[in-house]
Amino acid sequence: MVDITELLKYNEIVRHRYFESFVKLSWDEFTKNREASFNSIRNIFVHTLSAIDYWLDFLQKENLRSERKFDEYRIFDEVRAYMEHVEKRMHDYLQSLSSKGLKKTYTITGEDHKATMITAEDILIHVFEEEVHHRGELIALFWQMDIDPPSMGWKGL
């Protein structure tokens, strides 16, 4: 069975491949409104980082985020710095996480206003899935631009 921490490490490797593809684009291409979920490639990518950041705050009962608007990321280095910040937070969290910690329960209130009990592992699976979901969107945008998306092979496949 695949460990959620391995899936999150895999996402990080692929995330870096995508970022390296992004920096080959002009800033205008990176920020162009493509009528996607969050309009531009930049916004979709920053959204995935922001989602990770949000759930780390939730899991650690912190409120460290002073969420920046997408337009406040004006150069690739600012996006890279945010990516590195979020990844460090995830590394630190995962290093401190025990198997017992994965089973820790939290109460969330869904859009239907019903309280649901979930585990830390459930949340981390959601974090993984959220990024994969938006990566599919980025693949489609790359295809529309006639760009081959980066390789996503599992462990070198």
N, C-alpha and C positions, 0 to 999 in steps of 0.2 A: 504494500500500500504506500502511496506517495504521501510524504509528510508535507504539511502546509508550509513549513519554513522552506522546504526545497522548492515549492512552487513560487513562493515569494522571491527567492534568490533567482530563479529562472526569469521571472518578470523583470527583475532589475537588469539582468544581462541583456534581455531583449530591449528594454527601455533605452539602454545606452546605445544599442545598434540604431534604434529609431532616432535618437537625438543626433547621432553622427550623420544620419541622412538629412535631418532637418537643417543642420548648419551648412549643408551644400546648397540649400535653396537661398534665394534672395530673401531679405526680410519681408519684402512686399508679398512674395509667394507664401511665406510662412504665416502671414497675418491676413491674407486675402479672405474675404467672406465667401465661403464655399457652400453656404446654406446647409451646413451639417448641424449636428446637435448643439454645438457651441460655436458655430460659424466657422472659425479658422482652425488650421492645424495647431497653431500656438494655443488657442483657447482650449481645444480638446485635450492637448497634452497637459497644460497647466491644471485643467479640471481634474484629471486623473491624479495628479500630485496632491491637489487640494483635498480630494476625497481620502487619500491615504492619511494626510495630515489630520483631517477631521476625525477619522476613526481612531487614530493614535491618541488624540486628545480624549476621546470618549473612553477608550480602554484604560488610560492612565488617569482619568478623572482630572484632566488638566484643561486649561483654556488659554493656551499659549498663542493661539492664532490671532493675528491681526490680518485677516484675509485681504490680499491686494486684488484690485480689479485687473482683469486681463490686460487692459491697455497700459497698465503701469509697468508691464514687462516690455521694455523698449529695445533690448538687445539680447542676443543669444546668451551672453554671459550671465544675465540676470535670471534667465530661465534655468540655465545650468546650475547656478548657485542655489536656486530653490529646490531643484532636483536633488542636489547633494545634501541639502539640509534635511529634506524628507527622508532620504535614504539613511542618513546617520541616525535619525530618530527611530526608524524601523529596525536598524541593526541593533541599536541599544535596547530597544524593547524586546526583540527576539532573544538577545543574549541573556536578558534577565528572566525570560519566560521558562517556567518549568512545565512538565506535562500536567501537573495539577493546575497550573495557571491557565493552560489551554481550556480547561473544563470550568473555569470560573464563570459564573452566570451574571448576566446583566439584564436589566429590564429596559426595553425600548418601547416607544409608542409609535405605531405605524401610521400611515396616512389615513387608515380607517379609525384612528383614535383608540385602538385596542392595544393594551399592554401585552407584550410578548417577552418571554424569557428566552435569551439566547446565550451562547457561550462565547468566550474569546475566540475559540477556533471558528465558530460560525461567522464572526465578524471578519476574521482574517481570510476566510474563504470568500466572503463577499468582496473584500478589498481586491483579492486576486481576480475574481470574476469581473468586477467593474473595469479594471484595466484591460483585461482581455476583450471585453465588449467594445471599448473605445478603440482598441488596437485594430479591430476589424473595420471600424469606421475609417481609421487612418489608412489602412490597406486600400479600401475603396477609393479614397481621395488620391492616393498615390497612383492607382491605376488610371483614374480620370486625367491625371497629369502625365501619363505615359512614363511613369517611374516604377521600377521594380522595387517592391518593399524589401526591407532587410530580411535576412534569414531568421527563422524562428525555431529552428530545429532544437529538440529537447536534448540537452547535454551533448551537443556536437553533431547531432543527426542532421 
